[in-house]
Amino acid sequence: MGGLCTTGVETLPDPKLVITGTEIPEWVSAGGQKLFQQAASLAESPYPTYTGPRIASYDGSKLTAEERQAAQMLSEGATSYQPYIDESYARSMQLGQGYNPMTAEQLMGQQFSIEEAQPYIDMYQRAMDPAVEEIQRQLDRKLIADRAKAVGSGAFGGSRAYIGEIESAGEAARSAAALRKQAGVEGLGFAAQQREQDRAARFGTEQARRGAYETEEASRISAAQQIGQFAPVLQGLQQQAASGLLSAGEAKRTLDQMALDLAYADYVEQREYPFQMVNYALGALKGVPYETTQTSLQQGQQYIQTPSIYGQTIGGLGSLASAYFLANKSDKRLKKEIKLAYVADNGIKVYDWEWNDIAVSLNVHHSPTHGVMAQEIKEIFPEAVVLDSDGFYSVNYNHPEIARAI
């Protein structure tokens, strides 16, 4: 960029010369013309389009290979642990099967009856047969002996023998009946005892069957639970692997995006450099230090459109044309948050403030925020205040009293 922004030697007009009818030195006018021409040239130049990539991409995708691999792993791996869930479910559906408990009727058996006890009674009765036969043999021997004795006794002996036979037969019958009764009672008791033993055996068998079934059932439940536990373990391992891939991919994408943002920031800085130089020259021409701007790069930054250098230059030249004596906007109506800084020894009040929205719209918000109020200066030094075409007051800060106060 030539002119004011290029190092060189050029003969400038004598600063003592001024434009007729104004207080603007001729060299300021010449510099302003050069500055305007350069600004106009910049304004007419085509907008430099950035041709580099703005967003990191990988083979047409915004995801890195690691992130795509992680997504594929999570998508396709969603069914890898399904067989374990299915197997666990199938085993659980088999629980509670294969065991048919005995009914209460089967465990208790039928009601005890004499028919059920009869075989045992008959057995005991047969066991008494030898004793009954022995009683009969003893009876027979006694009858023979009694008859022989009666024959020896004569006529009356026969009658007594007959009576003795009857008594002996009755006694033998009673003894045999007692034996038969005892055999029946013992047979019936044995039958009842045998029935209770059979019932206890059925209960014991049923308890053993139930215990064996419960043991097998517990084993099946444990197996189903262990198989089912494989599913979350496998899922957790897959998620852990995918998480590692996602972290690596995201870190790579972040670094790549930062590199692209740095490249774009460098492009923006180079694009704005000529305009900054014009601004710098404009500030030097006005006698006001140029306000530098520091920029920093942040992830996801936004670039906000600022007023064109052409517009800024026109505004700056307008200020120069209004009054050479560095008349800066200092109207109280353009300020907010006004605070009295101090009172100078010549009685001039000096303030700090912020520019309001009206000042922003007039593009004066880049001016200093420390100085005087134009309305107050107009009352004591009216020659230092000028009313601009926009209806707001500017103050000549080169006025001796104002310069001494500041």
BAROTI-756662 format. One record per residue: x, y, z of N, C-alpha, C, O in turn. Coordinates in steps of 0.02 Angstrom, whole numbers, plus 50000, padded with zeros to 5 digits. Each point is the difference from the previous one (the first is absolute). Example, Ala and Ser with C-alpha at 12.3 -4.5 7.8 and 13.67 -1.06 7.14 Angstrom:
<rs>
506604971650390499555005950000500455006050000500524999950033499305005449931500425005950003499615005550037500255005550008
</rs>
This chain:
<rs>
500434994150000499575005950000500455006250000500435000650044499485003849908500435005849995499765005850042499554999350042500765006449946499765006150033500195000250073500574999050020498915002450021500125001250071500234993850036500305000450053499554993749919500154993850034500654996949976500164994350019500225009249939500634997349974500575004750021499965006149995500574990650029500575004050022500325003649940500144996849949499975009650057500315003849945500095007250020499825002050055500475001949901500135007150012499595004149951500044998949940499585005750086499575004149957499995007150028499955000950061500095004149895499985006950021499285002150013499594999949954500265001950107499335002050019499945007649999500515003450006498894999349986499915007250002500215002850067500004996550051500175009849950500205003350061499415000250048499475002449982500614995050080499444999950047499765007050020499465000650029500925004649954499775006750016499485002549951499635004850014500344991749927499515002149951499334997050017499974994250022499505009549970499334997650014499575001049940500155004149956499304991950040499535000649946499615006550010499795001650055500115002049892499665006450004499304999150029499634995649979500215008450070499344999950031499924994850054499464999350029501094997049986499974995050053500625000550043500445004149986499604991850066500594999750041500384993549988500454998150039499374998449906500324993649985500645001249963500005003249947500574994350078500645000749964499964996449932499624995349991500775007149964499994997249932500244992850000499754995949962500735002450081500264993150001499484995150027499984994249981499585008550064499464995650024499514998749944499754994449993500115010849968499544999249944500274995149949499644995749974501025005050010500314995549952500004992850025499864995349963500305003950102500004993250028499304997149999499914994149987499595010150028499314997549999499794997849930499634995149993500605008549956499834998049932500314993349982499684995649971500975003750048500324993549987499644994450038499884994649973499955006750089499664995050041499334998249970499814994149999499835010749976499354998849970500074995849937499614995449988500905006149971500104996149940500164992750016499754995549967500675003550083500174993150019499394996450029499894994149985499725009550054499404996850028499504998349945499694994750002500245009949948499554998649945500234994149959499594996049977501075003350016500284994349963499854993550036499824995049969500275005250097499844993950040499264998349997499824994249996499775011050005499284998749999499784997049934499524996149998500825005649947499814997449935500324993249985499824996849952500655001150088500334993649988499514994350013499585000550044500494994049918499544994250010500114996850068500555000150028498924997149997500034996850066500414993549994499824995749960500715003750078500424993949995499654994050031499894999750061499934995749897499654994050024500494995050029500524998649971499304998850086500424994950032499864993249968499434997650000501084999449972499924993849962500174993750041499884994449977500395006650081500194994150040499404997150037499485003350004500584990750022499454996950037499905003450067500485002250032498894998349989499845003050065499844994850053500115001150059499634993149919499804994850048500404993649983500044997949943500254999250109500394993949990499544994349976499474998950028500744997749919499614994449973500484994549980500605001149989499134992950008500404994149987499634995649950499514996750018500735003249920499684996049947499265001749993499584995549994500275010950007499315002249992499584999750062499415001649998500884996550058499634999650063500315004750051500605001349998498995001450047500255004350053500264996050059500255002950048499704990549948500254995650053500664996949979500094998349942500365001050105500634996749987499894992549991499474997450015501064999349960499954992749991499874996550066499634995150003500685007450051499904997050066499285000950023499704995350028500015010549961499315001250020499524995849959499504997450026500645001849910499574995749959500064992750021499514996350001501105001650016500094993150024499634998950065499714994750010500315010250035499644999450063499254999649988499654996150032500095008149922499294999849985499804993349970499474997350017500955000049939499864993449971500024994650053499594995450000500885005150046500054995050054499395000150044499744994750019500015011349998499415000550043499374997749963499544997250029500445004149905499414998149961499974992549987499504996750014501055000649959500004992949984500094995750062499774994350002500575008350048500114996050061499404999650045500024996550051499445007049930499404999850042499694993050002499644998450047500514997449902499714993349998500504994650019499824994150003500805007850012500514994950014499874996550066500184994250009499505009250038499874996950065499294997150004499804997550053499825002949892499314997550001499974992450011499554997750035500924998349935499974992750013500034998250073499674995350022500715008450018500044998550071499335001550034499784996350044499915009149935499345001650029499494994749980499594997850042500435000049895499534994949978500114993450036499524996750021501115001349988500154993850035499785000350073499724995250026500405010550005499795000750070499244999750005499734997050046499925006149906499274999850000499754992949990499534997950033500774998549920499784993149986500094995650062499574996050016500985004850019500114996150061499515001950054499764995750038500085010749967499525002150051499304997249986499624998750046500225000549890499344997349983499944992650018499454997450005501124999150004499994993050019499954998950075499924994450023500125011050015499964999450072499294998150020499515001949968500444994250086499344998050025499684994449961499404998750008500984997949950499744994549960500364993550019500555000250028499134994049957500314993550011499894997250069500274994750016499335008550026499874997350067499254999950012499665005149997500074988950016499294999050014499934997550071500104994150012499735010150034499954997950070499414995350011499515000249963500554995450088499464995550017499435003950032500115005050035499294992749952499425003350029499924997950073500324995350024499255008350012499874998450070499704993050006500164996350047499425001949906499704993350002500534994749991499984994850032500495006549922500534995249989500464999450061500224994550017499925011250015500434999850059499664996650059500314995950034499065005749979499644997250058499754992949988499954996150047499915002349890499734993449985499254999650014499705004850024500004989549961499284999050011499864999150075500444998550039498925002349978499804999250070500124992850022499844995249964500435004050096500174993350026499364995950010499515002350029500514991449946499414995650005500224993050020500584998249997498914997950025500134993150021500244995749942500384995250009499385006749931500224996249942500755000849990500344995349980499905010850032500725001249993500394996350053500554997749988499165001650073500354996750055499924992449999500374996450033499145001149928499854992850002500604995649983500104995050034500295006749917500584995649986500464999350060500274994650013499835010950024500444999650058499664996150057500344996250036499005004649972499644996150051500044992549985500134995950044499765002549891500054992949981500694997350012500094994250020500405009949969500694997750012500114998450073500294994950018499475009650026500074998850071499574994050022500214996150043499205003149926499584994350017500354993549983499994995150038500335004949902500354993949981500594998750046500194994350012500085011050014500564999150047499764996850066500404996950034498955004049983499734997050061499744992849991499844996650048500145001249890499734993249987500384994650039499674995650028500985004549976500344994750040499785000150073499924994650030500005011249999499795000450070499294997350009499864996450048499705005349904499324997550004499994992449993499624996550034500805001049921500034992749991500274996650062499784994550018500695008850016500274997250061499464999750054499964995250038499635010149965499454999950049499524994249984499744996750045500145002349891499544994649981500314993250019499634995750023501025003449967500324993650018499974998950075499884994550024500245011050014499964999350072499294998150022499904996150046499605006949919499314998550016499844992649985499674996650040500585001149905499884993049982500324995350051499684995250021500925006150000500334995850049499625000150067499944994950033499825010949985499645000550063499344996149996499804996750048499875003849895499364996349993500124992650004499604996450030500935001149940500154992750003500134997950071499774994850024500615009650010500164998250070499385000350043499924995750044499645009149945499405000650040499534994149986499674997650046500295000049893499564994449983500264993650033499614995950025501045003349973500274994050031499874999950075499854994850029500195010750000499885000550072499264998850015499834996950051499735005549904499284999150011499824992649995499574997750037500734998649919499864992849992500184996450064499654995550021500875006550010500214996750063499545001850057500004996450050499625008849946499585002350055499304996949998499645000950049500164995749902499334996949998499525004449963500165004249957499184994550065499455003249964500005007550008499895003749952500244998650107499985007350009500605003449969499995006049987500534990350001500605003049969499865002549931500315004949979499244992049983499855002249931499705006949999500165004249958499394996950088499675006750001500505005550016500015005349970500414993250079500505005150018500505001149943500235005649990499934989249974500475000649943499715004449946500355004049970499004995150018499695004049948500015007450019500155004449959499694996850105500025007050023500715002749995500095005849979500414990450038500715002349996500205001449928500375004749986499394991149969500175001249929499735006749976500325003849964499054997550059499705006449980500415005850028500135004949965500074994550096500385005550030500685000849966500225005549986500104989050001500665000249967499955002949931500415004149979499064993849984499915002749932499885007550002500265003849959499354998450089499875007250006500625003850017500125005549973500294991750071500615003550019500485000349941500345005049989499694989649973500455000049941499765005049948500405003549969498944996850022499735004849951500155007250022500175004349959499774996950107500155006750023500745001749990500175005649982500264989750030500725001249990500155001349927500405004449983499284991649973500125000949928499735006749976500315003549960499114998350067499705006449980500445005850024500095005049965500194994250096500435005450025500625000849956500235005549985500034988849994500585000449955499825003249933500375004149973499054993850001499785002949936499885007750007500185003849956499534998250100499885007150011500655003850005500095005349970500384991850069500645003350007500355000649932500315005149984499634989749975500305000149934499685005449956500335003449962499004997250044499655005249961500215006950020500125004349958499934996850109500195006750025500715001749978500145005549977500314989650030500695001349980500065000949925500385004249977499244992149984500015000849927499735006849979500265003249955499204999050079499715006549984500495005750018500085004849963500254994550095500495005050020500595000349952500255005349982499974988749998500564999949952499805003149934500405003449968498984995450011499765003049937499985007650004500205003649954499564998950105499985007250008500715003050002500145005249971500304991350064500695002450003500334999949931500365004749981499514990049982500284999549933499735005649955500365002649958499014999150051499705005449960500355006650016500145003949954499984997550110500335006250018500725000249974500235005249978500114989250023500674999749973500005001349924500435003549974499074993649993499945001249928499875007549986500285002849953499305000250088499855007149990500625004250014500155004649961500214993950092500625003650015500504999149944500365004749982499674989249989500464998849944499805004349940500445002649966498924998150021499795004249944500185007350012500235003549954499664998850109500205006950016500755001049991500225005149973500174990250050500735000449994500225000149927500445003849980499244991849981500174999749929499835006649966500385002649959499035000150057499795006249969500475005850021500165004249959500044995850104500465005250022500674999549965500305005149982499944988850009500634999049965499945002249927500465003249973498984995149995499895002249930499995007649996500295002949954499365000350093499965007249999500695003250012500185004849966500194992550080500675002750014500464999449939500365004649984499614989549983500424999249940499795004849945500415002849965498934998150029499755004649948500215007250015500215003649955499734998550108500195006850018500755001149990500215005549981500194989450032500725000649987500145001049926500395004449981499294991549978500085000849928499735006749976500295003249956499154999050073499705006449980500475005850018500075004749961500234994950098500485005350020500595000249953500255005349983499984988949995500554999749952499805003149934500395003549969499004995150008499765002949937499925007650006500175003749953499584998750104499945007250011500685003449999500085005349969500414991750064500685002850001500295000249930500325004949982499584989849980500264999949931499685005449958500345003449961499004997550046499655005149961500245007050019500095004349957500034996850108500245006550022500705001449975500155005549977500294989550026500685001049976500025001549926500385004349978499224992149983499985001349928499735007049987500255003649957499224998450081499725006749990500495005550018499955005549973500524993150073500485005150021500525001449946500335005250002499754990249951500485001249946499785005949957500435003649974498914997450018499755005349956500235006950023500305003649960499574998550103500245006750020500765000650001500275005449988500084989150027500735000349999500255001449929500435004349990499304992049962500195001149930499805006949977500385003449964499034998850055499775006749981500465005450030500175004849967500024994350096500455004850032500675000449966500285005449992500004988849988500645000049965499955003549933500455003849981498994995049984499915003549936499945007550009500305003949963499314998150087499935007250012500655003250021500155005749981500254990750058500655002650021500455001049940500345005149994499684989949962500415000649939499755005749956500405003849973498944996750019499725005349959500145006950031500145004849963499844995750103500145006350034500725002249987500135005949989500344989350012500695001649985500095002649929500365004749988499294992049965500045002249930499695006949992500275004249964499174997050070499685006549995500445005650028500055005449971500284993250085500435005050030500595001649954500185005849991500124988949981500575001149955499775003749937500345004749978499094993349994499755003449940499825007350013500145004349959499554996950099499815006950016500615004450010500015005749979500514991550053500625003850010500325001749933500235005549989499784989649966500285001249934499615005249962500285004649970499054994850032499585004849964500085007050030500025005049963500044995550104500095006550032500655003349978500015006049985500524990150013500655002749979499985002249927500255005349983499444990549975499955001849929499585006349991500175004349959499284996350080499585005949994500375006250024499925005449971500474993950082500395005750025500505002349947500125006049992500194989249972500465001849948499655003849944500265004949974499134992950008499625003549948499805007050025500025004849961499784995750102499815006650027500605004750002499935006049987500664991250030500605004250000500155002549929500195005849990499744989749961500125002049931499515005549979500195004849966499174994550054499515005049981500135006650037499925005449971500284994150092500165006150038500595003749968500005006149996500504990049981500565003149966499785003549935500245005449983499304991249981499725003049939499645006650016500095005049966499504994950087499635006150019500495005650019499895005849982500644992450054500495005150020500345003049939500115006149997500074989749955500325002549939499505004249959500195005049969499194992850030499495003749962499885006950030499895004849963500134995750103499865006350033500605004650006499945005950018500664991449967500605004050010499995006649962500155005150030499684995149904500005006449965499515005050032500145006050003499304991650019499505004550031500265002750066499885005850017500474990050020500295002350063500535005449988500065004850038500314994349909500515005149985499685006749982500255005350019499204994449943499655006249984499735003250064500055006150008499684990050036499765002550065500575003150039499935005350031500644991449967500585002650035500205006949972500145004750037499884995649896500165006549968499485005350016500175005850011499204992149992499475004750016500095002750071499925006050012500264989550035500125002250069500585004750005499985004950037500564993649925500585004450001499825006849971500245005150025499354995149923499815006249969499585004350047500045006150000499544990550040499575003650047500385002150063499765004350038500814992749973500385001650060499764996050060500185001650057499424993349931499744995750054500304993149992499974997149946500335000250107500304993349995499484995049975499435000050021500794995949933499554994949972499884994550051500464997350030498925001249980499814994850049500134993249970499674998049952500804998450076500164993349975499504995050028499715000950053500214993849911499534994750019500374993550008500374997949955499554998850101500304993450011499474994749988499445000450024500764994649939499534994549984500274993650029500614999150006498964996450010500194993350025499564994949966499435001349980500854992750013499654994649966499664995650051500314997750048499065001049942499614995550042499654995049956499825001549943500064992550085499654994949961499295002349986499645002150045500154997449893499335002149982499925007549997499455002550011501105001249973499955007350000499565002449943499894996549951499855009550057499605003249949500355006549980500285003550042499704998049894500305006149974499445004949984499584998749957500415006950079499455004949995500215005549951500555002750004499004998949951500145005249950500065006750034499575001950040500965001849945500115006750028499915005249944500024998349941499885007950078499935005249949500605000049953500564999050023499325002249914500544999849951500505005650013499845005250028500784993549949500515005150009499835006249959500205005650018499434993449928499795005749959499565004750040500105006150000499414990950035499555004150042500375003350057499865005750017500624990550014500385003050054500425005849976500075005150033500224994049907500425005349973499595006349985500215005550017499214993649952499565005649986499825003750064500005006150003499844989950050499825003050064500595003950029499915005550027500694991649967500595003350027500155006449962500175005150030499784994749903500135006049960499485005450014500155005949999499244991950015499485004950017500185003650064499885006050007500404990350041500205003350062500575004949988500025005350030500434992649926500555004749984499745006349967500235005650016499304993549938499755005849964499605004650045499985006149989499704991050062499595004250044500435004950039499805005750010500794992150013500455004650036500674996750007500044994350024500485009049957500664997150004500224999150073500414995750015499325008450029500245000150068499794993850040499865000450060500124993949907499864993650033499365000450041499994998350059499485003949909499365000450034499704993050004499794997249949500204999950109499724993350012499315000650030499855004550039499734990949941499334999850027500044999450076500334995550027499355009250007500004999850073499335002350028499965002650055499524996449905499335002150020499744995550055500054993949997499675009250054499754996350058499464995249979499904994850032499735006949915499444995749978500244993549968499594995549988501055003849999500274993949971500324995550052500304994849983499645007050081500364996450052499524997050051499435002250008500834992650026499624996850054500504998050055500615000049989499124998450068500424998150058500555005150012500584998350008499235008149992500475005650008500215000550074499585000250045501085000149966500265000650068500535005650000500435000349957499525004050094500495005450007500674997150023500044996850052500485004449908500664997450017500365004850048500254997950052499765008549929500315005050043499835006949972499715000649946500475004650092499925006949979500695003049994500375000250049499825002149891500675002949988500075006650038499515003050022501134999149984500135006250037499725006249965499935005250031499914994249904499695005749965499244999550002499665003849965500084991650074499284999550010499634995549950499394999250007500964998049945499674995749951499904993050031500454997150029498935000549963499834993350026500174994749947499835000749941500514994150081500214994649956499614993650021499954998450059499794998149890499564994350014500264993649967500415000249954499334994250071500054993549965499294997949982499525001550036500414994949908499334998049978500044994149952500544997649983498875000049997499924995149947499575003049946499555004050015500584994149921499595002549945499334996349998499984993950011499485009849974499354996949996499864997649929500435000549956498964997050032499834997149935500015005349945500164998349942499685007950074500025005349949500715001049976500135000949940500344999150108500715000749982500234994349957500395000949953499364993150062500194994249960499755000849928500354998649952499035003850042499715000949933500385005449961500014999849938500305005050097500395005249967500734998149991500405003849974499764990150049500674997249992500525004250037500575000849976499255001750082500485003850041500184996150064500345002650044499424991349960500114996250062500714997550006500194997250052500235003749895500704998250005500425005650029500594999150014499115006849995500375005750027500124999150074499694995750032500775008349997500154999350072499375001150043499545003649980500474993450079499435000650046500225003950063499764998750055500685005949935500255004250055500075007149973500345001149950499345003750083500045006849976499485004550031499834999250059499925005649901499555005150027499324999449967499914996249953499615007750074499335000449972499965006349956500145005550023499674993649915499975005649952499545005550026500175005949993499274992450037499535005150023500315004350055499875006050002500554991050042500335003950052500555004549971500065005850020500334991649933500545003849970499715005949959500305005449998499124993549970499695005249960499835006250042499995005649974499884993350091499835005650044500605004250017499935006150012500674990949991500595003850022500495001449943500345005150000499714990349952500445001049942499614998349937500104994749971499455009750007499594998449942500404999149937499774996549954500835006550041500404999249940500274992949992500214998249945499784997950108500264993249997499464994949983500144994049998499245008249989499454995449987499705001649933499925005849983499934989149978499705000849934499394995449996500024994450025499465007949943499404996049989500064996649932500035003449948499994989950052500094996449937499344999649962499475001950025500584995749913499414999649957499494995150025499415000349981500794995050062499544995050027499635002650061499594996450028500565010049993499645002950056500324998850067499715001950051500894995049951500344998650063500645004250004500305001749949499904999950113500585004350012500654996050000500034994350024500505009049948500674997450005500435005150036499845006049999500704991750034500445004350039500714999749972500244994649982500085011250013500695000349979500454998750060500105004450042500164989549963500414998250056500705003049996500404999350047499765004349897500635003649996499965006950031500505003650004498924998450018499935006450034500455000050061499984995250039500415010149972500505000050054499724998150068500294996050035499135006949984499724998750066499764992850006500084996750051499615001049894499754993150002500584995150001499984995150037500545006249922500594995650000500334999950068500234994750022499805011150011500315000250067499584996150052500274996850045499065003649947499564996450047500054992449990499994996250048500065001749889500034992749986500694997450019500144994049993
</rs>
